[in-house]
């Protein structure tokens, strides 16, 4: 390590959508449904008839990964069919024969509990229990013959317990343990010979436990690692040995948020010792980080049009969470819009970026919690749609960009939390056919594309969470 010093309903949004000043924004008439590189072919998602297993002792944090990943052979995910335990399955987006067991890694009802599905090229890597080698790294191309254990990293039945799987420069990077080095940084090309430890950051059997891998805008791999269990270090790597230390701090206060790349800059927030609160920091190309501003609290962050947009509250114990932006300088770290004036904040949340627009949920005190959008300027930070008209809230959640579309969950009168889709144009934002009819909630999440389907999970009216597929196609490619 190199050290450096420290349609069921097409919702007519134009009648209720307003800018932050309250005046309606004109919209174009005659917009085609979800025009763009991709369009949805139907409002009704197809149930694949299997229940995706998302809860297990080895399940990754929901904010880090989706519980499924696309391969050359289809979408790969974990299913417990009640007979063979939790095993990897694959789907083309069709029920029946199109959704099938990929491989029974552990025969019988025990299951291999696969998790951390991560696409690298046309293959998917994942961690699973092996009957001989313990919990180790696997890879699949979506076929039975192409599904195999990559390597017995910790020899014998103990298992190396791979996690934090991340694709970088056509290879897989991950954390794993062996009996000599502890838990360190590894990489794999899918072969046993090409799977090896990159660097032992904490020499000996102590763990550095690399995590929060992030692709920087400068093309580097950034991640956090532990030093002697009391220090957390931000590292920058080209993928080989000899990572640069960018910043370190006490693990007690720690890095509060995922790392966010904006151009060549990397933004992050860290806790403040003694006084509490959070400092917004930035490093440019791995240079020593600069503190931009101290806040009482920092929430979600996203890069939009060369700037960082983030949710923050100025004072300690303040509830005034509002939308801020930063260009990477202290003077350029400013409030975008006080969406809810006064001591209470609008609480911008559930960020997703489509093009040069941020879409998020917020409450302006008039329309309830509804979808908003911003280009990082006050003039174009506005209510995207009052889905539940008036002071009621639609509570938009799990906003997720999939190519030129974004999907989300929202609830309106007489309809619970159901899936919606938008191409960023208000008049063509539509609700999909209810999965749990009436006031029941289906709570859709994990929107991920494989081929010409967007897969997601949702609860039906019995409360069972199934996998669904929504057909999409290049514009003009949907069947009549």
C-alpha positions, 0 to 999 in steps of 0.5 A: 500500500502506498501512503499519502499524507492525510395502463391502467391509468395514464396520469394526467400530470400537467394539471397538478404539476407545478414549479417550486413557485407553484405555477404550472409548467407547460407540457408538450401535447401528443407525446408518444408513450415512453418515447426513447431508446426503449419503450414498454410493450404492455402495462401488465407485468408477467408473474414468473411464478417463483418467489425470489429469496432476498432474506438470508444470513448472507444477503448483502445490504439492499442499498448495495446490490439488487438480488438479481443480475443479467447473464448471457443466458438470462436473469440470474437470481435465487429461488427456494422452490420448497423442495431444493432449498435456495439455489440459483435460477435463470429466466428469459422473462417467460414463466414455465420453461422460461424460468428454471433451476440453473443448478442444484449446487447442494443436492437436497433441501438444504440449498446453497443460498446464493447471493451477491449476483454481479454481472461482469461482461456476459457472466454473473458471479455470485457467492454460494455454499459448496458441499465440499469447499464451504462458501466460495465464489461461483460463476455462470453464463446462464447455462447449466454447463457454464455454472461452476465454482471458480476456486476454493479460496480457503482450502477445505470446508471452511469457505472464504465467504466472498462479498462486496462483489464489484465489476471493474475493468472487465474483472471481478473485485471482491473481499474474501478470506484465507487462512494466511492473510485474513479478509483482503482484496481479491480479483477474478477473471472466472478461472481458478488461475486468474483468481488471486489476492490483489494486496494484503493491506493488513499483513498477516491474518488480520482483516482489512475487509475491503468494502464500498467499491466505487468506480471513480470518474478518473477511471480508478477503483475507490474503496474503504478498508479497515486498519487494526479495526479502529481506522477506516481508510479510503484507498484508490487503485488501478486494480493491481497492487500498490493502492494509494491511501487517500484519507483515513479517520477513526472508525468510530465516526466513519464514512457515513455514505457511499462514495459518489463520483462526479467527473474526476471528483469523488465526494463522500461524507464523514462523521465529525468527532465530539461535536457530531454532524457530518463533513462533506469532503471531496478529492479530485483524482485521489488528491488529498481531500478538502472539506467543503462544508460541515452539516448537521446531517447529510442524506442521499447524494448523486451526480447530476450534470457535473455537480453533486446534488445531495440532501442535507440539514445545516444545524445539529438536531435539525429537521430542515433537510433540503436539496443542496449542490456542490461543484467541488468548491466550498463557495460552490456548495450551496442550497439549491431550493428551500422546497419547504420553507421554515424549520422543517425540511422537505426531506429529499430522498430516494434519488435516481438520475435520468440524463441530466435530471435528478428525480426524488421524493420530497414534501413541499407542505402543500402536495404531500410527499410526491416525485420532484425533479431538478437539474441542480438549479432553483429555476428547474427544481420542481414538483414532477407530479402530484400523483395523489392530488392535493395534500395527500401523498403518493410516497414515491419509493425505490426510484430506479433508472433502467436505461432511458426509463425510471421505475418507482413505487407509488400509492394513490387513492384506492391503490396501494404501493404499485409499480410506475414507469416514466421516461422523465416526461410528466404526461407519459408517466404511467402506472402499471397494472396493479399486482395487489388489486385495490388498497393492498400494497405490492411494494415493488422493488429491485428493477433490473433489465435483462434482454428485453424485459425489466425484472422486479419483485412484488407482493401479490394479494396474498402477500407472497413476493414473486418475480415479475417481468415487464416486456420492453423493446427498442422504440417501434419494436413492440409487437402490434 
